[in-house]
Amino acid sequence: MLAFRFDTWLSIFVATGVWSFLTVFSMYALTLRTKGVFGWSANELIILACVYNFFIGFVSFLFARNFEEFSELVNHGKLDEIFLKPVDSQFMVSLRKAHITALFRTTIGIIVTAIFLVKLHIRVDLPHIVGFVILTGVGVMLMYSVLFTINTLNIWFTRLDNINQLFYSIRTLGRYPRNAFLQAGEIVFVLVSPLVIPLSTPTRMLLGRATLYEVSELIFATIAMLCVSRIFWKFALRSYTSASG
């Protein structure tokens, strides 16, 4: 049993470490022959890639296991048990379990970000760090709202258990600056903004380059999506039938 657990944890750590390294290295390779793109310098793009590991690791720690089991809750009638508990159903569905191993990626992200800030001689002030932490929390809530709204579709389509894999694939867009998608048009930016601004804005705050418009955009988008996820959840529950029908 000890050997099995060691093998499992080791494979998780190796896989997480490799993916974290590839995320940063790919951005480093892309910026080797350019000083900047879309208003971001090469060094800032590398920091954005570092923050991506920290951010995604924290989102996975809080919500990954819960949303992976969302479809099972509906299909097996386990959602009935949650409704009987004296706690808000959305809160219970979202935060029943934590993905502890995801903290390893978060830790790697923090360490690598700190290393590159020092190596690239990027000065970071305490107010910017505080602002970064706050905006990262806001960004996590925006990402959660989008993910929860998508998973709520399981109430009607009970076989959407692989929808999270699709989301995990497209969330890698967060590694790229928001300005890149602005160039593609307003419609494209609106579609991908819930995946982009949760990372770009906190990173720009850390670097001391965030504007009031960008901060306001993230805050208002988060409030709007939280309201949408809540309203959509309440609406979906009207169509939910218990295990007994």
C-alpha positions in Angstrom: 0.0 0.0 0.0 2.9 2.4 0.8 4.5 1.6 -2.6 1.2 2.3 -4.4 0.8 5.6 -2.7 4.4 6.6 -3.2 4.1 5.8 -6.9 0.9 7.8 -7.3 2.3 10.9 -5.6 5.6 10.6 -7.4 3.8 10.4 -10.8 1.7 13.4 -9.9 4.6 15.5 -8.8 6.7 14.6 -11.9 3.8 15.3 -14.2 3.0 18.6 -12.5 6.6 19.6 -12.5 7.1 18.8 -16.2 3.9 20.7 -17.2 4.9 23.7 -15.1 8.4 23.7 -16.7 7.0 23.4 -20.2 4.6 26.3 -19.7 7.4 28.6 -18.7 9.9 27.2 -21.2 7.6 27.5 -24.2 7.0 31.2 -23.4 10.8 31.6 -23.0 11.4 30.0 -26.3 8.8 32.1 -28.1 10.4 35.4 -26.7 14.0 34.6 -27.4 14.2 36.7 -30.6 11.8 39.5 -29.7 11.8 42.2 -27.1 8.1 42.3 -26.8 4.7 41.8 -28.4 1.2 43.3 -27.9 2.5 45.8 -25.4 4.2 43.2 -23.2 8.0 42.8 -23.0 9.6 39.4 -23.3 10.3 39.4 -19.5 6.7 40.2 -18.7 5.4 37.4 -20.8 7.6 35.0 -19.0 6.2 36.2 -15.6 2.7 35.8 -17.0 3.5 32.1 -17.8 4.9 31.7 -14.3 1.7 33.2 -12.7 -0.3 30.9 -14.9 1.0 27.8 -13.0 0.3 29.4 -9.7 -3.2 30.5 -10.7 -4.3 27.2 -12.4 -2.9 25.2 -9.5 -5.0 27.2 -7.0 -8.2 26.9 -9.1 -7.6 23.1 -9.4 -7.0 22.8 -5.6 -10.4 24.4 -4.8 -12.7 23.2 -7.6 -11.2 20.5 -9.8 -12.4 17.4 -7.9 -15.8 18.9 -7.2 -16.6 19.7 -10.9 -15.2 16.4 -12.1 -17.8 14.6 -9.9 -20.6 17.0 -10.8 -22.1 14.7 -13.5 -21.9 11.8 -11.0 -23.9 13.8 -8.4 -26.7 14.3 -10.9 -26.7 10.8 -12.5 -26.5 8.8 -9.2 -28.9 11.0 -7.2 -26.2 12.1 -4.8 -27.4 15.7 -5.3 -30.4 14.9 -3.2 -28.2 14.4 -0.2 -26.7 17.9 -0.6 -30.2 19.5 -0.8 -31.0 17.9 2.6 -28.0 19.6 4.3 -28.4 22.9 6.2 -26.0 24.7 3.8 -26.3 26.4 0.5 -26.4 23.8 -2.3 -24.1 25.8 -4.7 -21.5 26.3 -2.0 -21.7 22.6 -1.1 -21.4 21.4 -4.7 -18.5 23.7 -5.4 -16.3 23.1 -2.3 -17.1 19.6 -0.9 -13.5 18.4 -1.7 -10.1 19.8 -2.2 -7.5 18.6 -4.8 -4.5 18.6 -2.4 -1.9 17.6 -5.0 -2.8 20.7 -7.0 -1.1 22.7 -4.3 2.2 21.4 -5.6 1.7 23.2 -8.9 0.7 26.3 -6.9 3.9 26.1 -4.9 6.0 25.6 -8.0 4.3 28.6 -9.6 5.1 30.9 -6.6 8.7 29.7 -6.4 9.3 30.0 -10.2 7.7 33.5 -10.3 9.9 34.7 -7.5 13.0 33.3 -9.1 12.3 34.9 -12.5 11.4 38.3 -10.9 14.8 38.2 -9.3 16.7 36.8 -12.3 15.0 39.3 -14.7 15.7 42.2 -12.3 12.0 43.2 -12.1 11.3 45.2 -9.0 8.1 44.5 -7.2 6.7 46.8 -4.5 4.6 45.7 -1.5 1.4 47.5 -2.7 1.7 45.8 -6.0 2.0 42.4 -4.3 -1.0 43.1 -2.2 -3.0 44.2 -5.2 -1.8 41.1 -7.1 -3.1 38.8 -4.3 -6.4 40.5 -4.2 -6.9 40.5 -8.0 -5.8 36.9 -8.2 -8.6 36.1 -5.7 -11.1 38.0 -7.9 -9.7 36.2 -11.0 -10.2 32.8 -9.3 -13.8 33.7 -8.6 -14.3 34.7 -12.3 -12.9 31.4 -13.5 -15.0 29.5 -10.9 -18.2 31.3 -12.1 -17.6 30.3 -15.7 -16.7 26.7 -14.8 -19.7 26.4 -12.5 -22.1 27.8 -15.1 -20.8 25.3 -17.7 -21.2 22.4 -15.2 -24.7 23.4 -14.4 -25.7 22.1 -17.9 -25.4 18.7 -16.4 -28.8 19.2 -14.9 -30.3 18.9 -18.4 -27.5 16.9 -20.2 -26.4 14.3 -17.7 -23.6 12.9 -19.8 -21.5 16.0 -20.0 -18.9 14.6 -17.7 -16.1 15.4 -20.2 -17.0 19.0 -20.5 -14.4 19.9 -17.9 -11.7 18.4 -20.1 -12.7 20.8 -22.8 -12.5 23.6 -20.4 -9.1 22.5 -19.2 -7.9 22.5 -22.8 -9.0 26.1 -23.6 -8.0 27.6 -20.3 -4.4 27.5 -21.5 -5.4 30.7 -23.4 -4.7 32.4 -20.1 -1.0 32.1 -20.7 -1.3 34.8 -23.4 -1.8 38.6 -22.9 -5.2 40.1 -23.2 -4.0 42.5 -25.9 -3.4 39.6 -28.3 -7.1 38.8 -28.4 -8.1 42.4 -28.7 -6.3 42.4 -32.0 -8.6 39.5 -33.1 -11.8 41.6 -32.7 -14.2 42.5 -30.0 -16.3 39.4 -30.4 -13.3 37.1 -30.0 -12.2 39.0 -26.9 -15.6 38.9 -25.2 -15.6 35.1 -25.7 -12.2 34.5 -24.3 -12.0 37.3 -21.8 -13.2 35.1 -18.8 -10.1 33.0 -19.4 -7.7 35.8 -20.2 -8.3 38.8 -17.9 -8.2 36.7 -14.6 -4.5 36.2 -15.3 -3.4 39.2 -17.3 -4.8 41.8 -15.0 -3.2 40.4 -11.7 0.1 40.0 -13.5 0.0 43.6 -14.8 -0.7 44.7 -11.2 2.3 42.7 -9.9 4.4 44.4 -12.6 3.0 47.8 -11.7 1.4 48.3 -15.1 -2.3 47.7 -14.4 -4.7 50.5 -15.3 -7.9 51.5 -13.5 -9.9 50.3 -16.5 -8.3 46.8 -16.4 -8.9 46.4 -12.7 -12.5 47.7 -13.0 -13.0 45.3 -16.0 -12.0 42.3 -13.9 -14.0 43.3 -10.9 -17.2 44.0 -12.8 -16.8 40.9 -15.0 -16.5 38.8 -11.9 -19.5 40.3 -10.2 -21.6 39.8 -13.3 -20.5 36.2 -13.8 -21.1 35.3 -10.2 -24.7 36.7 -10.5 -25.1 34.7 -13.8 -23.9 31.5 -12.2 -26.2 31.9 -9.2 -29.3 32.8 -11.3 -28.5 30.0 -13.8 -28.1 27.4 -10.9 -31.4 28.4 -9.4 -33.1 28.2 -12.8 -31.6 24.8 -13.5 -32.8 23.3 -10.2 -36.4 23.8 -11.4 -35.7 21.1 -14.0 -33.9 18.8 -11.6 -35.6 15.5 -10.8 -34.5 13.5 -7.8 -33.3 9.9 -7.8 -36.8 8.8 -7.2 -38.1 10.8 -10.1 
